[in-house]
């Protein structure tokens, strides 16, 4: 069965369903990243979370300097602000896809850092809650890379659309 789609394009129903599922799945990926990063960013301002992340950051080859410079609460707060900004940048996909793409890319970098805690934190039991919590970052890393690629694609398409709209009438034909 085929259905008339946009621009006189006839598409099989299965392709229409695939596109819709893809859009819903992409939205779920994007907004779960936003919620994770904004939510956990806000949580970094609590004393419990600050105390929990301090030993992870202390042994990180990237973040070892944060706690000595800013203290436990200040360091956790800095990480919280960064996480909130990354989550917010991912959220602006429909307003500014390029900004969202860079935010997703930054998020994937942050996730690489947190995944490194699995290997840099002495005494971290692979079966502990902390290790399990960090392991979920592998999935989030994949989601951040996907949302970055999708947003870069949207930015490129939007840019191409602007180029066509701004072109001389004879070029648009």
Buried (B, 14 or more C-beta within 10 A) or exposed (E): EEEEEEEEEEBEEEEBEEEEEEEEEBEEBBBBBBEBBBEBBBBBBEEEBBEBBBBBBBBBEBBEEBBEEBEBBEBBBBBBEBBBBBBBBBBBBEEBBBBBBBBBBBBBEBBEBBBBBBEBBEEBEEEEEBBEEBEEBEEBBEBBBBBBEBBBEBBEEEEEEEEEEEEEEEEEE
